[in-house]
Amino acid sequence: MPEKLPIKMLNDRLLVKATSGDGERRSTGGIVIPATAQVAKRLIWAEVVALGQNVRSAEAGDLVLFSPEDRYEVEVQGQDYIMLREREIHAVAAKRIEASTGLYL
């Protein structure tokens, strides 16, 4: 069995863990939307687990919004993660960010 090795993320790469599955969802009105329903280009949220030294817009523990079409999946120590580049992120949600736009997620 191979020895577990520490991992260092490089450059503008982020390692994230999806917060919600690709399964069925529930609308705010309580309607169940099955996983097989056609949804056009729906973005998903994920939590940042690790990041490279050149990432400026996110920190570990932040939630980032990205397109599932831009992702590469990787398994690290038996856990599934998603590898992204910083430019593939559409938004960052964190308590430290001041909400100057009036939008709250």
C-alpha positions as CSV (number, residue, x, y, z in Angstrom):
1,M,0.0,0.0,0.0
2,P,1.5,3.4,-1.0
3,E,2.4,5.9,1.8
4,K,0.2,8.9,2.2
5,L,1.9,12.0,0.8
6,P,1.3,15.7,1.6
7,I,-0.1,17.7,-1.3
8,K,0.8,21.3,-2.3
9,M,-1.5,23.1,-4.7
10,L,0.4,25.0,-7.4
11,N,-0.1,28.4,-9.1
12,D,-3.8,29.4,-9.5
13,R,-5.3,26.0,-8.7
14,L,-8.0,25.4,-6.1
15,L,-9.2,22.1,-4.7
16,V,-12.8,22.2,-3.7
17,K,-15.5,19.8,-2.3
18,A,-19.0,20.2,-3.7
19,T,-21.5,21.2,-1.0
20,S,-24.6,19.9,-2.7
21,G,-24.9,16.8,-4.8
22,D,-26.1,16.5,-8.3
23,G,-29.2,14.6,-7.1
24,E,-32.8,15.9,-6.7
25,R,-33.4,19.4,-5.4
26,R,-36.4,21.0,-3.7
27,S,-37.8,24.4,-4.7
28,T,-38.6,27.1,-2.2
29,G,-42.3,26.2,-2.7
30,G,-41.6,22.5,-1.7
31,I,-41.7,21.0,-5.2
32,V,-39.2,18.2,-5.7
33,I,-37.1,18.6,-8.9
34,P,-35.7,15.2,-9.9
35,A,-32.0,14.8,-10.8
36,T,-33.1,13.8,-14.4
37,A,-34.7,17.2,-15.0
38,Q,-33.0,19.2,-17.8
39,V,-31.4,22.3,-16.3
40,A,-29.6,24.7,-18.6
41,K,-26.0,25.4,-17.5
42,R,-26.7,25.5,-13.7
43,L,-23.7,26.7,-11.6
44,I,-22.8,24.9,-8.4
45,W,-21.3,25.9,-5.0
46,A,-18.3,24.2,-3.5
47,E,-16.1,24.7,-0.4
48,V,-12.4,25.6,-0.9
49,V,-10.2,22.9,0.7
50,A,-6.8,23.9,-0.6
51,L,-5.4,26.5,-2.9
52,G,-2.2,27.5,-4.7
53,Q,0.1,30.4,-3.8
54,N,-1.2,32.6,-6.7
55,V,-4.9,32.5,-5.8
56,R,-6.0,35.9,-4.6
57,S,-9.8,35.9,-4.6
58,A,-10.5,33.0,-2.3
59,E,-9.3,31.4,1.0
60,A,-9.7,27.9,2.5
61,G,-13.2,27.5,3.8
62,D,-14.8,30.0,1.3
63,L,-17.7,28.9,-0.9
64,V,-17.1,29.4,-4.6
65,L,-19.5,29.3,-7.5
66,F,-18.5,27.6,-10.8
67,S,-19.8,25.8,-13.8
68,P,-19.7,22.0,-13.5
69,E,-18.6,21.8,-17.1
70,D,-15.2,23.4,-16.1
71,R,-14.2,20.9,-13.5
72,Y,-11.8,18.1,-13.2
73,E,-12.5,15.5,-10.6
74,V,-9.8,13.9,-8.5
75,E,-9.7,11.4,-5.6
76,V,-7.4,12.3,-2.6
77,Q,-7.1,9.8,0.2
78,G,-10.5,8.2,-0.7
79,Q,-12.4,11.5,-0.9
80,D,-13.7,13.0,-4.2
81,Y,-12.7,16.6,-4.9
82,I,-12.9,19.0,-7.8
83,M,-9.8,20.8,-9.3
84,L,-10.4,24.3,-10.6
85,R,-8.4,27.3,-11.9
86,E,-9.1,30.7,-10.2
87,R,-10.4,32.1,-13.5
88,E,-13.1,29.4,-13.6
89,I,-14.7,30.9,-10.4
90,H,-17.7,33.2,-10.9
91,A,-18.3,34.3,-7.3
92,V,-16.9,33.9,-3.8
93,A,-19.0,33.8,-0.6
94,A,-17.4,34.4,2.7
95,K,-18.2,36.2,6.0
96,R,-15.1,38.4,5.6
97,I,-16.4,40.0,2.3
98,E,-18.2,43.3,2.7
99,A,-21.5,43.3,0.8
100,S,-21.2,46.5,-1.1
101,T,-23.6,45.4,-3.9
102,G,-26.6,44.8,-1.7
103,L,-26.7,41.1,-2.7
104,Y,-26.9,38.4,0.0
105,L,-26.6,34.7,-0.8
